Amino acid sequence: MFRTIDKDVTAGAGLEVVVEAIAGVSGKHRRIVSVQQEKVASVILRCYVDQDRIVDVASEIEALSDVPIPVDYPLAEGQSFRVGFLNQTGGGITQHIMIVVEET
């Protein structure tokens, strides 16, 4: 079954902020399918599994803001998937980030 997780993340100028999105749990097979954010200049989408950065993409180089970035990452029990962004704009902004997860 596929489901989406929506996160609104706010970061001040020059800051990186990441938030917990989902974790691997016993008895469920979870796979991160894709992530997507609004297209804004000077913003870098970042995703982490535990402390490892697995996505690091400048939003202005995405072809279209409505095209998800494929991730295809299985979460093991106890692993944490976090999303956020590095704000390189001149002020604080909020980004809406959508994560697609497959659970079996």
N, C-alpha and C positions, 0 to 999 in steps of 0.2 A: 504494500500500500504506500502511495506517495502522499506526503503532506508538506505544507509550507510553514516556515517559521518566519515571522516578521519581527525585525528589531529596528528601533529608532535609536541612533547613536549620535550624541552631541559632543563636539570637540572644539576647543578654543583654537585660535590662530597658532600654528606651529606645533600643535600637539597631536599625538597618536592616542586614540582611545579604542579599547576593545572590550567587548562584553561576552559573557557566557551565552552560547546559543543552544547547545545540546550536548549530552554526554552519552557515552556508551554504557549500557546496563546489561546485567545478566539476563539471559533468556530472550533477548531481542537482538536481531541483526540489523544494525543501522548503517546506512551508507549515505554520505553527503553526495548528492547528485550535482548540484550547481549552486552558485551564488549570483546575486544581481544587486546593483545599486543604481541610484540616480546618476546621470551623467553631469558632472560638475568639473570645471577646470581646476587644476591644482589640488586634486584629491586622489589619494592612493588607497585603494581597497586592499585590506589585509585580513587574512584568515590564518588561524593557528590551530594545530592539534597539539595539545599540551603546550610545550615551548617551541615547537617547530613551526616556522612560517611556511605555509603551503600555497598561499596565494598572495601576490604582491603586484597589483596591476593599476596603472594610472587610469582613472575613469575617462579622461579625454581621448585615450587611444582605443577605447572600446568602439566597435563599429557603430552600434546603436545602443541607446540606454535601455531598450527593452529586450536586449539579447543577453541571456544568462551566460555566465562563465562556467564551463564544465569543470567539475572538481573530481568526481568519481573516487571518493576516499572512504573506505570502510572504517567504522569506529569500533575499536575493541572495548571490552568491558573496562570501565574506569577512565577511558580517554575523554578529554574535554575538547570540544570544538568551539572556538571563539571567533567572533567577527568584529570588524571595526575599520577604521581608516586613519590615515595620516593626513591632517589638514594643513595644506601649504598655502591656503588663502590668507587674506589679510584680516579676517575676522572669524568669529565663531559661527559654526554651521551645524545643522542636524541632517544626517543622511538616513534614508530608509533603506535597509538591507533585507533582501528576501533570500532565504535558504530553502532549497528543495531537498527533502530527506526521503529515502526509501526505507521502510521498516517491514521486516518479515519475521 
